[in-house]
């Protein structure tokens, strides 16, 4: 997350002019359950956290690591790109208000560019891969079906490279990574890479943005 000067927006070519479809196959809104989780990886977790925490029905977003072992769940080690971990976020949401598929829509439409392999904008390495970490078979089926749907519709200029991986465990990142964009809105990397994605969410998916009083 430190080579920001060499990069440009990773969303410039990501289907900007096409209406973004919702998933044809989705989970149903729950009536009894008030809490569920989703784990996504889409490059720098500062950016994906900043987008997803502004979505309606989302209760909390934690930056962390997924895909590797507990002993390697450390920022310095993960940054080597050799641990199997991806920078990921764990979203806790209200399934009575928003579905898993709608969160996927945010993930694909605004949070990152799913056609970039093992990178996201200026950040390179397997730790920046696009991945969906599922915890149930239903999540896996919805994710795989949505990827096929988006590819078939030609929403992106290139094929989606997002992997769908079974979640073993999510490991929260160090405290200084949490709420990074909120705490550092004027930091150079944030201004160049994260804030444009937040604006993209507001512009492209206004119906999924939480109450305007949330900063």
Secondary structure as UniProt FT lines:
FT   HELIX           4..6
FT   TURN            10..13
FT   TURN            16..17
FT   STRAND          36..42
FT   HELIX           45..52
FT   TURN            53..54
FT   TURN            56..57
FT   STRAND          58..66
FT   HELIX           70..72
FT   HELIX           75..78
FT   TURN            79..81
FT   STRAND          86..93
FT   TURN            95..97
FT   HELIX           100..106
FT   HELIX           107..111
FT   TURN            114..115
FT   TURN            117..118
FT   STRAND          119..120
FT   TURN            121..122
FT   STRAND          123..124
FT   HELIX           126..128
FT   STRAND          130..134
FT   HELIX           137..153
FT   STRAND          163..166
FT   STRAND          170..172
FT   HELIX           175..177
FT   TURN            178..179
FT   HELIX           180..183
FT   TURN            185..186
FT   HELIX           188..189
FT   HELIX           190..194
FT   HELIX           195..204
FT   HELIX           206..208
FT   TURN            212..213
//
